[in-house]
Amino acid sequence: METTANPVSSGYTPMQELAGYHQQIAEKYKHLKPDEIEVTPDSKKLIAFNGYYTLDNANGAFFAIDTNIHFQNGSSTPIYDIALLISLSGITSARFPFTGTFDGTCLRQQSVGFKGVTIDLTLMHTDVSNGTTASCSGTITFPGRLSIPVSGATYNNPIPAELFIGEYYEAVPVYIEPNGEYKKEEVCVPVMQIKSGPEIFYDYGANDGILKQVPSFTYNLNMYYFTFGKGDKSYRLIMGSAAAGGLACNNIIVSNGTSTSRSLQTIPFPNQAPLVAPNTKSCKLASFSGYYQISSLAKGAFISIQAEQVPSMGDDACTILIGVSLDGITSNGYYFDDTQKMTFKDNTLHMPEQSIKITFTREYNARQGSLVNIKCTINKHQNIIGFTLFNPVPLSVFGGVPMTNSKDSLTILSNSEVTYNNKTLDSILYVPVMYILANPWNKPTIVMSFGTDGLKGNTCIITDQSGISVVNAIPG
């Protein structure tokens, strides 16, 4: 799928609520030394359940365990900020710091007088067979009110900042012209590097190949989202993966209320084979979409499974891109193609013409936080072990209530039905592992990137030839 680069917006700033909270965190801890801030064992246990839990109480209702990690002044010691976000109505929401206890299953927190909230919840990791990763059930009580029973589930899985270690390039950016035509420019300029620690080195939008260390930054585990600033500009990195392109980043630069963006990836020019005929078993393989680290071969080596769903063409209208990198520097991309004798049976992918065999085992691994493990053979390399922390999310998860701003309205009615400004988008393509929608599917003029934005709940960054618009489920 094509991605957009360098659109200009007018007053709509992506991820504004979360970015504002990151600024509060930076201000709160700027005079403290990281090693003086205690991280309790209960906090570390709770981070494993980080995520937005959709609740049954009302359309748009949610409970979220929201972890932000702050690194300041070049220190490698993280400062953890864990908040509990609650919306029982889907109309209003509130953030409360985690001050309670968590033994690995039971989350308990007491309000103090008429401040705070009382929470008594059981959290459990699911068997991920239905796509969800964890569930919650119990009661939430606001001061002076009766206890309210709640239950819900999340598709989220916390991903540490270190997963995104690598060097990033703005490779083959694609511009949407006002007439809807595409303009491509092949460049290969290092834009950013994330090192262990983690440390970020960045060009601050100069595109000159000169990377400077970012002294302080904050990372959100729900949205795989970094923020930092310099002067009057703020920089936002929404991380993900890009099939054969490796790790990816939507780099948003905000200055005076105007946003520009760049699409970055760790492998600038993957070798992508053409698609001839999608395999009819694609949708079964789609459930194993993810970025699988195979670091036993080389630093940055990976196998990537990325599904592109086109609901208007039927339940089996799904194209799978398979990315393979054995060295973390170069990669080959393949489509799951009927013409190349590829098969997917008993959770095993056979690609005989490429000498690739991959067996997928879905199980939650608490030690590494992974959701699916793989065992594979690639050419002469046998018994390669890998895993993914990513999880595909159905489009319908971002439904419930319309997402709006002062001029735009977006409603997700189902996995196949979307309305934008009262117009039905009936030719969509959706990428469930990256929460990206494009319309029309064959040559997009609108690209939507879904996620959550702190207290604003579900959010979507909408890009078209006129620029960027941002809509939220709780816009106030």
WOGI-V758334 format. One record per backbone hydrogen bond with DSSP energy under -0.5 kcal/mol. NH is the residue of the N-H (numbers start at 1). CO is the residue of the C=O. Records with the same first field share a line. If there is no record, write none. Layout:
NH=CO + CO
//
This chain:
5=174
6=261
9=259
10=468
11=257
13=11
14=12
16=13
19=15
20=16
21=17
22=18
23=19
24=20
25=21
26=22
27=23
28=24
29=25
30=26 + 27
32=29
36=33
37=34
38=36
40=38
44=40
45=41
46=42
47=43
48=44 + 45
49=46
50=47
51=65
53=51 + 63
54=52 + 153
55=61
56=151
61=58
62=87
63=53
64=85
65=51
66=64 + 83
67=65
68=66 + 81
69=219
70=79
71=217
74=215
75=72
78=76
79=70
80=78
81=68
83=66 + 81
84=96
85=64 + 83
86=94
87=62
89=92
94=86
96=84
98=82
99=97
101=108
103=106
107=105 + 121
108=101 + 106
109=119
112=115
113=111
115=112
118=141
119=109 + 117
120=139
121=107
122=137
123=105 + 121
124=135
126=133
131=128
133=154
134=154
135=124
136=152
137=122
138=150
139=120
140=148
141=118
143=116
145=142
148=140
149=147
150=138
152=136
153=54
154=134
159=221
163=160
164=161
165=162
166=194
168=192
169=265
170=189
171=169
172=187
173=185
175=183
177=175 + 181
180=177
183=175
185=173
187=185
189=170
191=168
192=168
193=201
194=166
195=193 + 199
198=195
199=195
201=193
202=212
203=191
206=203
211=209
212=202
214=200
215=213
217=71
218=227
219=69
220=225
221=67
224=220
225=220
226=237
227=218
228=235
230=233
233=230
234=254
235=228
236=252
237=226
238=236 + 250
239=224 + 237
240=248
242=246
245=242
246=243
248=240
249=264
250=238
251=249 + 262
252=236 + 250
253=260
254=234 + 252
255=258
256=232
258=255
260=253
262=251
264=249 + 262
265=169
266=245 + 247
267=245
268=266
270=267
271=331
272=270
273=271 + 333
279=336
282=279
284=281
285=281
286=282
287=283 + 284
288=285
289=286
290=305
292=290 + 303
293=291 + 387
294=301
297=294
298=294
301=298
302=325
303=292
304=323
305=290
306=304 + 321
308=319
309=430
310=317
313=310
314=311
317=314
318=316
319=308
321=306
322=334
323=304 + 321
324=332
325=302
327=330
332=324
333=271
334=322
336=320
337=335
338=277
340=337
341=338
342=337
343=350
345=348
348=345
349=358
350=343 + 348
351=356
353=340
354=351
355=351 + 352
356=351
357=377
358=349
359=375
360=347
361=373
363=361 + 371
365=370
366=364
369=365
370=365
371=388
372=388
373=361
374=386
375=359
376=384
377=357
378=381
379=355
381=378
382=380
384=376
386=374
387=293
388=372
393=432
397=394
398=395
399=396
400=412
401=399
403=410
404=472
405=408
410=403
411=419
413=411 + 417
414=417
418=416 + 425
419=411
420=423
421=409
423=420
425=418
426=424
429=438
430=309
431=436
432=430
434=431
435=431
436=431
437=448
438=429
439=446
440=427
441=427
445=439
446=439
447=463
448=437
449=461
450=435 + 448
451=459
453=457
456=453
457=454
459=451
460=471
461=449
462=460 + 469
463=447 + 461
464=467
467=464
469=462
471=460
472=404
473=456 + 458
474=456
//
